Amino acid sequence: MTTLPLKLTPSTDPLPDTQREAILENPGYGRHFTDHMVMIRWSGERGWYDAELLPYAPLPMDPANKTLHYGQAVFEGLKAYRQPDGTVAVFRPQDNAARFRASARRMAMPELPDSLFVAACDALVRQDRAWVPDSSEASLYLRPFMFATETGFGVHPSQQYLFMVIASPTGAYFSDGIQPVSVWLSQEYVRAVRGGTGTAKTSGNYAASLIAQAQAAAHGCDQVVFLDAFEQRWVEEMGAMNLFFVYGDRIVTPALTGTLLPGITRDSLLTMARDLGLTAEEGRISVEDWQRDAENGTLTEVFACGTGAVITPVGSVKSERAEWAQGDGKPGEVTLRLRRALLGLQTGRSADAYGWMHHVG
Ligand SMILES: *Cc1c(COP(=O)(O)O)cnc(C)c1O
C-alpha cells in the first residue's frame, strides 16, 4: 500500500514560461497555483487507490457531498525552498505527514501513510519545480488536504475520501521590511476547548476563528490572540500561529495543553534556540503576566511563528480592558536572530544541522 504507484499525466498546456516568471516576480500568498495537482482516493472497501498526478483543474462536486454539510476536512501547509545549488528541498515533510495523520484520526478520517504523503508532495514539487521561486525568503507553498466525498445527509464518517496536494508560489511575507503586528485579545470567542478539535488542522477551526479575526480588525488590530476557554486567562495562539515570549535570553512558548495546534515551526524554534545559547521552555503565560512584564520591561519581545510567515513580531496588545505596547515598535533582536537562523537553514544558506531538509532534486 505504501508503494502505491503514482500515475503521471503531465499537462499538455502548462502556463507559458514568460507568464509563470511574471507571477514568480510577485506571487503574493495563495493566489496562483502551479500546473499540476496530486489526487489519491480512499474507500472503505479498497483503502488507498488511484494515486495520480494530473493537470490542475476544478473538481466536479455533488451538492450532497458530506464535506459541504458536515465539514470532514483536514489540511497541511509546508514549503519547498530553492537551494543555493539550484535543487529544491522541502522543510520537515515527515512531520507534516505525522500531524496530518493525527488530524485525520481526530476527524474520524483514514490515516494516509507518511510515505504516501511525502511521495505525493515530492511528485508535485518535481513536476512543477520551475514554480519554486529563486529569490530568498520566497518558496513554493504545498497544501496537502483531504475531505469526504461520500454523498448523503447521514451523519457518520464518510466511507470515501479524496486526498490532494496543490501548490502555490509565495513571496517574502514582509515585502518592505518586517513590521510588528498589533493583536486583539479575544475575550468573547475561543478557538479550542479540551476534548475539542484544537490540536487538529481542520477547516472548521479556521471557520470558527474568522469572526474573532474580524473583531480584531474592527478594533484596529492586525491579528487575534486566543485565550484558554476555561479561565479566559492563559494565552494560547495568535490566529493560526504559535506564540513565543522572550525574557532576555530565555524564550517561553505556551505548552501543548491539548487545545493548541502543535506547530512544526514552534518545535523547530525550541530546538534551534537552545543551540543558539538561549534557554527555551514550554510554560504558561497569563494575560496579567503579559501586561505586567511588558510594562516593567522584563518581557523584552513577543513573536508568533508558523509556516506561512515564519516569524512575525508582536508590537502592541489591546483588549476590552487594557492596551499596552510590546517593545519599542521595532522587531526585537532575539526575534530577528531566530528568524535569520531558521530561514538560513530552510534556504540552504546555512548547514542543516538537524536533517530537516528533504531534498527532492
Ligand atoms: C498550522 C497552524 C499553526 C502553525 O503550524 P506550523 O506547523 O508551524 O505551520 C499554528 N496554529 C494553528 C491554529 C495552525 O493551524
PDBQT file of the ligand as one rigid body, heavy atoms in Angstrom, charges set to zero:
ROOT
HETATM    1  C1  LIG A 401      -0.832  25.472  11.116  1.00  0.00    +0.000 C 
HETATM    2  C2  LIG A 401      -1.073  26.151  12.395  1.00  0.00    +0.000 A 
HETATM    3  C3  LIG A 401      -0.013  26.630  13.200  1.00  0.00    +0.000 A 
HETATM    4  C4  LIG A 401       1.438  26.640  12.766  1.00  0.00    +0.000 C 
HETATM    5  O1  LIG A 401       1.953  25.369  12.478  1.00  0.00    +0.000 OA
HETATM    6  P1  LIG A 401       3.261  25.243  11.589  1.00  0.00    +0.000 P 
HETATM    7  O2  LIG A 401       3.479  23.766  11.503  1.00  0.00    +0.000 OA
HETATM    8  O3  LIG A 401       4.357  25.928  12.311  1.00  0.00    +0.000 OA
HETATM    9  O4  LIG A 401       2.963  25.877  10.284  1.00  0.00    +0.000 OA
HETATM   10  C5  LIG A 401      -0.318  27.195  14.432  1.00  0.00    +0.000 A 
HETATM   11  N1  LIG A 401      -1.588  27.294  14.860  1.00  0.00    +0.000 NA
HETATM   12  C6  LIG A 401      -2.630  26.864  14.108  1.00  0.00    +0.000 A 
HETATM   13  C7  LIG A 401      -4.008  27.004  14.634  1.00  0.00    +0.000 C 
HETATM   14  C8  LIG A 401      -2.405  26.275  12.863  1.00  0.00    +0.000 A 
HETATM   15  O5  LIG A 401      -3.448  25.849  12.139  1.00  0.00    +0.000 OA
ENDROOT
TORSDOF 0
